[in-house]
Amino acid sequence: MEWQVILTLFGSFFVFLALGIPVSFAIGISSVLTILLSLPLEPAIAVVSQKMASGLDSFSLLAIPFFILAGNIMNCGGIAMRLINLAKVLAGRLPGSLAHCNVLANMMFGSISGSAVASAAAVGGTMAPMQRKEGYSPAYSAAVNIASCPSGLLIPPSNTLIVYSLVSGGTSISALFLAGYLPGMLMGLGIMLVAGLIAKRRGYPVDKRSTWQDVVRLTWDALPSLALIFIIMGGIISGVFTATEASAIAVVYTLLLAVGVYREVKVKDLPKIILDSAITTSIVLLLIGASMGMSWAMANADIPYMISDALLAISENPLVLLLIINVILLVVGIFMDMTPAVLIFTPIFWPIAQEMGLDPVHFGIMMTFNLCIGICTPPVGSALFIGCSVGGVSIDKVIKPLLPFYAVLFATLLLVAYVPEISLFLPRLLLGY
């Protein structure tokens, strides 16, 4: 009976995905089918409906629509070019300077917008023609852009970390936000190291030295955008406002910035931006609600404990178990987007992590870092598709240049997984976590 429940839940879920059914509906239908093994049809549908409604009844989830709206305003507000100009100043004297500029701009823009796909499109779309003009291989340029755009999902604000906080039992969002900084920067620096070695071997050009006047002017131009990070995190750390309240402040600030300071967004553009944000929000929240039904179905059938017992039967060594979890998540990330993966697999692996004595903040950062790699890989990697599209290259041509970047991402993941202090240093220092 136990394995019948597992096969029904996950078997039907993956069959529905293969048939092209949207993820949210695949999750909901497979949850109902699983509950039908123990309850009649009407109570099964009622349980899933109730869990969907109660799962969305969370104050912290209000941050998601606000951060999505703030990110969309930023995407239309001329932020990308200003951050690219600042990144060129910071990386100008390194080998393959435009590649380093791409990485730094992705880190900054991704952290502001909270979207790897938006970062890959905005930064990559601007950098690709510049790099092609300087003689960079289009496949190399696209690979750098694709591999570095997920860094903004770790550097706050990050909707993925908010979702993890919800399904992990209320892990502190403030601690998760702070914990993401060092791993996110580590990811970016790892990409820069590989990009620099390849650029040096191929003889890609070094940018001209910037004058002090250029440095001051470009820094001043980008400073209002970067100030959002300090406003959000400064307010959260000092206790002036919560992460949810910070998301509303982010909307007000980005609106003033895009409309009043940079003047790249007109009042007539706002209805479309708000509508796009509402559509994205509805997709995310439907996914969260459906996943709450699946979580209940798994808990009701003791699936997390069955999987936990199966893994512990393989080994009780925490180092081995951590490696197995990471390998499973890497495989999951190849076939599933980040949000549903976090919603489905956190309830499965978190009990095992608790038995291993892992900190919930550390585990959340490790899990997010792991799944970030998946959005860069075929067959469903959203960052891969967008990066290839704006870079003007086909997927088959960019896979080989991506291999060394995959290697450094995996190495950095293991470092974050096995050295908890990388994630926990800032929360302990600034929050006393």
C-alpha positions in Angstrom: 0.0 0.0 0.0 2.8 2.4 0.9 4.6 2.0 -2.4 1.3 2.1 -4.2 0.7 5.6 -2.8 4.2 6.8 -3.9 3.7 5.4 -7.4 0.2 6.9 -7.7 1.4 10.4 -6.6 4.7 10.7 -8.5 3.8 8.4 -11.3 0.6 10.3 -12.2 2.4 13.6 -11.7 5.2 12.9 -14.2 2.7 11.3 -16.7 0.7 14.5 -16.6 3.8 16.6 -17.1 4.8 14.4 -20.1 1.3 15.0 -21.5 1.9 18.7 -21.4 -0.6 19.5 -18.6 0.4 22.7 -16.7 2.4 22.0 -13.5 -0.2 23.4 -11.1 -3.0 21.2 -12.5 -0.7 18.1 -12.6 0.1 18.6 -8.9 -3.6 19.1 -8.0 -4.9 16.1 -10.0 -2.2 13.8 -8.8 -2.9 14.8 -5.2 -6.6 14.0 -5.6 -5.8 10.6 -7.2 -3.5 9.8 -4.2 -6.0 10.8 -1.6 -8.7 8.7 -3.4 -6.7 5.6 -2.2 -8.0 6.3 1.3 -11.0 8.6 0.9 -14.1 8.9 -1.4 -14.1 11.4 -4.2 -16.0 14.3 -2.7 -13.9 14.3 0.6 -10.7 14.0 -1.4 -11.6 17.1 -3.5 -12.7 18.9 -0.4 -9.4 18.2 1.4 -7.3 19.4 -1.5 -9.4 22.6 -1.9 -9.2 23.3 1.8 -5.4 22.8 1.8 -5.0 25.1 -1.2 -7.0 27.9 0.5 -5.3 27.5 3.9 -1.9 27.3 2.2 -2.3 30.7 0.7 -3.5 32.2 4.0 0.0 33.5 4.9 1.1 37.1 5.6 4.6 36.3 4.3 3.2 35.3 0.8 2.1 39.0 0.3 5.8 39.7 -0.4 5.7 37.7 -3.6 3.2 39.9 -5.6 5.0 43.1 -4.4 8.4 41.9 -5.3 7.2 40.7 -8.7 5.7 44.1 -9.4 8.8 45.9 -8.2 10.9 43.6 -10.5 8.7 44.3 -13.5 8.9 48.1 -12.9 12.7 47.7 -12.7 12.8 45.7 -15.9 11.1 48.5 -17.8 12.8 51.4 -16.0 16.2 51.6 -17.7 18.0 49.9 -14.8 19.9 47.2 -16.8 22.0 49.7 -18.9 23.0 51.7 -15.9 24.2 48.6 -14.0 26.0 47.3 -17.1 27.9 50.6 -17.3 28.8 50.3 -13.6 29.9 46.7 -14.2 32.2 47.8 -17.1 34.0 50.2 -14.7 34.4 47.4 -12.1 35.6 44.7 -14.5 37.3 46.9 -17.2 40.9 45.7 -16.7 40.2 41.9 -16.4 40.8 39.5 -19.3 37.6 39.2 -21.3 36.3 42.3 -19.5 32.9 42.2 -21.2 32.3 38.7 -19.9 33.0 39.8 -16.3 30.8 42.8 -16.9 28.0 40.4 -17.9 28.4 38.4 -14.7 28.6 41.5 -12.4 25.6 43.1 -14.1 23.6 39.8 -13.7 24.4 39.7 -10.0 23.3 43.3 -9.5 20.3 43.3 -11.8 19.1 39.8 -10.6 19.3 40.8 -7.0 17.2 43.9 -7.7 14.6 42.3 -10.0 14.6 38.9 -8.2 14.3 37.1 -11.6 17.0 35.1 -13.4 15.0 35.0 -16.6 14.6 38.8 -16.6 18.3 39.2 -15.8 19.3 36.9 -18.7 17.0 38.8 -21.1 17.8 42.4 -20.0 21.6 42.0 -19.4 22.3 39.4 -22.1 20.3 41.2 -24.7 22.3 44.3 -24.1 25.7 42.6 -23.8 25.5 40.1 -26.7 25.9 42.7 -29.5 28.7 44.5 -27.6 30.6 41.2 -27.1 30.0 40.1 -30.7 31.5 43.5 -31.9 34.6 42.9 -29.8 35.2 39.4 -31.3 33.8 37.2 -28.5 32.4 33.8 -29.5 28.5 34.1 -29.4 28.4 30.6 -27.8 30.9 31.7 -25.1 29.0 35.0 -24.4 25.7 33.1 -24.1 27.2 30.5 -21.8 28.6 33.2 -19.4 25.2 35.0 -19.4 23.2 31.7 -18.8 25.5 30.5 -16.0 25.6 33.8 -14.1 22.0 34.9 -14.3 20.8 32.6 -11.4 23.1 34.4 -8.9 20.3 36.9 -8.4 18.0 34.2 -7.1 20.3 33.8 -4.1 21.1 37.5 -3.5 17.9 39.0 -2.0 15.1 39.8 -2.6 14.3 36.2 -3.7 10.8 34.8 -4.1 12.2 31.3 -4.1 13.5 31.8 -0.5 10.1 33.2 0.5 8.4 30.0 -0.8 11.0 27.8 1.0 10.3 29.7 4.2 6.6 28.8 3.9 7.0 25.1 3.2 9.8 24.6 5.7 7.6 25.6 8.7 8.3 29.3 8.9 12.1 29.7 8.6 13.1 33.3 9.1 12.9 35.2 5.8 15.3 37.8 7.1 17.9 35.2 7.9 17.4 33.5 4.5 17.8 36.8 2.7 21.1 37.5 4.5 22.3 34.0 4.1 22.0 34.2 0.3 24.6 37.0 -0.1 27.8 35.1 0.3 26.7 31.9 -1.7 25.3 34.2 -4.5 28.6 36.1 -4.7 30.5 32.9 -4.6 28.5 31.6 -7.5 29.3 34.8 -9.5 33.0 34.7 -8.6 33.2 31.1 -9.7 31.7 32.0 -13.1 34.1 34.9 -13.4 37.1 32.7 -12.7 36.2 30.2 -15.4 35.3 33.0 -17.8 38.6 34.8 -17.2 40.7 31.7 -17.8 38.9 31.0 -21.1 39.1 34.6 -22.2 42.8 34.7 -21.4 43.5 31.6 -23.4 41.5 32.9 -26.4 43.0 36.4 -26.2 39.7 38.3 -25.7 40.3 42.1 -25.3 40.7 44.0 -22.1 38.6 47.2 -21.9 40.3 50.6 -21.8 41.0 52.1 -18.4 38.1 54.3 -17.2 38.8 57.9 -16.1 37.9 59.0 -12.6 35.3 61.2 -14.1 33.7 58.2 -15.8 33.9 56.1 -12.6 32.1 58.8 -10.5 29.5 59.6 -13.2 28.5 56.0 -13.8 28.5 55.0 -10.2 26.3 58.0 -9.4 24.0 57.1 -12.2 23.6 53.5 -10.9 23.5 54.4 -7.2 19.7 55.0 -6.9 19.1 51.5 -8.3 21.6 49.9 -5.9 20.1 51.8 -3.0 17.1 49.6 -3.1 19.1 46.7 -1.8 20.4 48.8 1.2 16.9 50.1 1.9 15.3 46.7 1.9 18.0 44.9 3.8 18.8 47.8 6.1 15.2 48.1 7.2 14.9 44.3 7.7 18.1 44.0 9.7 17.3 47.0 11.9 13.8 45.8 12.6 12.1 48.9 11.0 10.0 46.6 8.8 9.4 43.0 8.0 10.3 41.3 4.7 6.7 41.5 3.6 6.5 45.2 4.4 9.9 45.7 2.6 8.3 44.3 -0.6 5.7 47.1 -0.5 8.3 49.7 0.1 10.3 48.3 -2.9 7.3 48.9 -5.1 6.9 52.5 -4.0 10.7 53.1 -4.4 11.0 51.5 -7.8 8.0 53.4 -9.0 9.4 56.7 -7.9 12.8 55.7 -9.5 11.4 54.6 -12.8 8.8 57.3 -13.3 10.3 60.3 -11.4 14.1 59.9 -11.6 15.0 57.9 -14.7 11.7 58.7 -16.5 11.9 55.5 -18.5 8.4 54.4 -17.5 5.4 56.5 -18.4 2.1 56.5 -16.5 0.4 55.0 -19.5 2.8 52.0 -19.2 1.7 51.2 -15.6 -1.6 49.2 -16.5 0.4 46.8 -18.6 3.1 46.4 -16.0 0.5 45.8 -13.3 -1.4 43.3 -15.4 1.8 41.3 -16.3 2.6 41.2 -12.6 -0.9 40.0 -11.7 -0.6 37.2 -14.2 2.8 36.1 -12.9 1.5 36.3 -9.3 -1.5 34.2 -10.1 0.6 31.5 -11.7 2.9 31.4 -8.7 0.2 31.4 -6.1 -1.9 28.7 -7.9 1.3 26.6 -7.9 1.8 27.2 -4.2 -1.8 26.4 -3.4 -1.8 23.2 -5.4 1.5 22.1 -3.8 0.0 22.5 -0.4 -2.5 19.8 -1.3 0.3 17.6 -2.5 2.2 18.2 0.7 -0.8 17.1 2.8 -1.2 14.0 0.6 2.4 13.1 1.1 2.2 13.7 4.9 -1.0 11.7 5.2 0.7 8.7 3.5 3.9 9.2 5.5 5.9 9.5 2.2 8.6 11.8 3.7 9.3 9.3 6.4 9.3 6.4 4.0 11.9 8.2 1.8 13.8 9.2 4.9 14.0 5.5 6.1 15.1 4.4 2.6 17.9 6.9 2.5 19.0 6.2 6.0 19.1 2.5 5.1 21.7 3.4 2.4 23.9 5.3 4.8 23.7 7.1 8.2 26.8 9.2 7.4 25.6 12.8 7.1 28.2 13.6 4.4 27.0 10.7 2.2 23.3 11.6 2.8 24.0 15.3 1.9 25.6 14.2 -1.3 22.7 11.9 -2.2 20.2 14.7 -1.5 22.2 17.1 -3.7 22.4 14.6 -6.6 18.7 13.9 -6.4 17.9 17.6 -6.4 20.3 18.2 -9.4 18.4 15.5 -11.3 15.0 17.1 -10.2 16.2 20.5 -11.3 16.9 19.3 -14.8 13.3 18.3 -15.4 11.4 20.7 -13.1 11.3 24.5 -12.5 12.5 25.9 -9.2 9.3 26.8 -7.5 7.5 23.5 -7.8 10.7 21.7 -7.0 11.0 23.6 -3.7 7.3 23.1 -2.9 7.4 19.4 -3.5 10.8 18.3 -2.3 11.3 20.5 0.8 8.7 18.4 2.8 10.4 15.3 1.6 14.0 16.2 2.4 13.6 18.5 5.3 12.8 15.7 7.9 16.0 14.0 6.7 18.0 17.2 7.1 16.6 17.6 10.6 17.8 14.2 11.6 21.2 15.1 10.2 21.2 18.2 12.4 21.2 20.7 9.5 20.2 24.3 10.1 17.0 25.2 8.1 18.6 28.4 6.7 21.6 26.5 5.5 19.5 23.8 4.0 17.3 26.4 2.2 20.3 28.1 0.7 21.8 24.8 -0.4 18.5 23.7 -1.9 18.0 27.0 -3.8 21.6 27.0 -5.0 21.2 23.4 -6.3 18.0 24.2 -8.2 19.5 27.3 -9.6 21.8 25.0 -11.7 18.7 23.3 -13.1 17.4 26.4 -14.8 20.6 26.5 -16.9 20.3 23.0 -18.1 18.2 21.3 -20.9 15.5 20.2 -21.4 13.4 22.7 -19.4 15.9 25.3 -18.2 14.2 28.7 -18.6 17.5 30.7 -18.3 19.0 28.4 -21.0 16.2 29.2 -23.5 16.2 32.9 -22.9 20.0 33.1 -22.9 20.2 31.3 -26.2 17.5 33.5 -27.7 19.0 36.9 -26.8 22.5 35.6 -27.6 21.4 34.5 -31.1 22.8 30.9 -30.7 21.1 27.5 -30.8 21.0 25.3 -27.7 23.2 22.6 -29.2 26.0 25.1 -29.8 26.0 26.5 -26.2 26.0 23.2 -24.3 29.7 22.5 -24.8 30.8 26.0 -23.7 28.6 25.6 -20.7 30.3 22.4 -19.4 33.2 24.2 -17.5 30.6 26.5 -15.9 28.5 23.5 -14.8 31.6 22.1 -13.2 32.4 25.2 -11.2 28.7 25.6 -10.2 28.7 22.0 -8.9 32.0 22.6 -7.1 30.7 25.8 -5.5 27.4 24.0 -4.5 29.4 21.3 -2.6 31.4 24.1 -0.9 28.1 25.7 0.2 26.6 22.4 1.2 29.6 21.2 3.3 30.6 24.5 4.8 27.4 25.9 6.6 29.3 29.0 7.8 29.2 30.4 4.3 25.4 30.7 4.6 25.2 31.3 8.3 27.9 33.9 8.8 25.9 37.0 8.0 22.7 36.0 9.8 24.7 35.2 12.9 26.7 38.5 12.6 23.8 40.8 11.8 20.8 39.1 13.4 22.3 37.1 16.2 20.8 34.0 14.5 
